[in-house]
Amino acid sequence: MIRSEDTQNIEGLKPVVSLFEERWNIFKLNRLAYFSFIFLIFLLVLALLGKVLTRWIVVFDPQLVRLPEKFLPPLTPFTSIIVSAEDAPMFNIYFLGTDELGRDIFARMLEGISISLT
């Protein structure tokens, strides 16, 4: 039989927290570690999207050479008359510009982020 003083003790107890939940709460209190974890998750998602966009669904082709479009600054629209329209970058803009061979730097970074994370 439960006595009235035992029920008061039971009501005053805190709910049981699992070990993982306790560690997660401690981890969230460390702001630098928590935001670093979120940034790492962001990079992993970007690496997965980079593989999808450059290999399986070729939206950004990191290996396509466009010599007339070399050394363009970031956010330059595609205006080449020599290069065919099917070789134009997605959205007809170079987000991060082009390199010495006219390759899209944004596409190359999407391709390379998975290598740098391994």
C-alpha positions in Angstrom: 0.0 0.0 0.0 1.3 3.5 -0.9 1.4 6.0 1.9 0.6 9.7 1.4 4.2 10.7 2.1 5.4 8.3 -0.6 3.0 9.9 -3.2 4.4 13.3 -2.3 7.9 12.1 -3.0 6.9 10.5 -6.3 5.2 13.8 -7.4 8.3 15.8 -6.6 10.6 13.7 -8.7 11.8 14.9 -12.1 10.9 12.8 -15.2 13.5 10.2 -16.2 15.8 11.5 -19.0 17.7 9.1 -21.2 21.4 9.3 -21.5 21.3 10.4 -25.1 18.8 13.2 -24.3 21.0 14.3 -21.4 24.1 14.4 -23.5 22.2 16.2 -26.3 21.0 18.9 -23.9 24.6 19.4 -22.7 25.8 19.5 -26.3 23.2 22.2 -27.2 24.4 24.4 -24.4 27.9 24.6 -26.1 26.9 27.1 -28.8 30.2 26.8 -30.8 29.9 23.0 -31.0 26.2 23.1 -31.8 26.6 25.6 -34.7 29.6 23.7 -36.0 27.5 20.6 -36.0 24.8 22.4 -38.0 27.4 23.7 -40.4 28.8 20.2 -40.9 25.3 18.9 -41.6 24.8 21.7 -44.2 28.1 20.7 -45.9 27.1 17.1 -46.0 23.7 18.0 -47.6 25.6 20.3 -50.1 27.9 17.4 -50.9 25.0 15.1 -51.6 23.3 17.7 -53.7 26.5 18.4 -55.6 26.9 14.7 -56.6 23.3 14.6 -57.7 23.5 17.9 -59.7 26.9 17.2 -61.4 26.8 13.4 -62.0 23.3 11.9 -62.1 21.2 14.8 -63.2 23.7 16.9 -65.1 22.5 20.4 -64.2 26.0 21.8 -63.7 28.8 20.2 -65.8 32.2 20.8 -64.1 34.1 19.4 -67.1 32.6 21.3 -70.0 35.2 23.7 -71.5 34.0 27.0 -72.9 37.2 28.8 -74.1 35.5 32.1 -75.2 34.0 32.3 -71.7 37.3 32.2 -69.7 38.2 34.3 -66.6 34.7 35.7 -66.2 33.8 37.3 -62.8 31.1 36.0 -60.5 27.4 36.5 -61.5 28.3 37.0 -65.2 25.4 36.2 -67.6 26.1 33.8 -70.5 26.5 35.9 -73.6 28.7 33.9 -75.9 27.9 33.7 -79.6 30.5 31.1 -80.3 29.4 28.5 -77.7 26.1 26.8 -78.5 23.0 27.4 -76.4 23.0 23.8 -75.2 26.4 24.3 -73.6 25.1 27.3 -71.6 25.2 27.0 -67.9 22.0 26.4 -65.9 20.1 29.6 -65.4 22.3 31.2 -68.0 24.6 32.7 -65.3 28.0 31.8 -63.9 27.4 32.0 -60.1 31.1 32.0 -59.2 32.6 32.9 -62.6 34.8 30.8 -64.8 38.4 29.6 -64.7 41.2 29.7 -67.3 39.5 27.2 -69.5 36.0 28.6 -69.2 34.8 25.9 -66.8 32.1 26.9 -64.3 33.7 27.3 -60.9 30.4 26.7 -59.0 30.0 23.4 -60.7 33.6 22.4 -59.9 33.1 23.3 -56.3 29.9 21.2 -56.1 31.9 18.3 -57.5 34.8 18.8 -55.2 33.1 19.3 -51.9 32.5 15.6 -51.4 36.2 14.9 -51.9 37.2 17.5 -49.3 34.8 16.0 -46.7 36.2 12.5 -47.0 
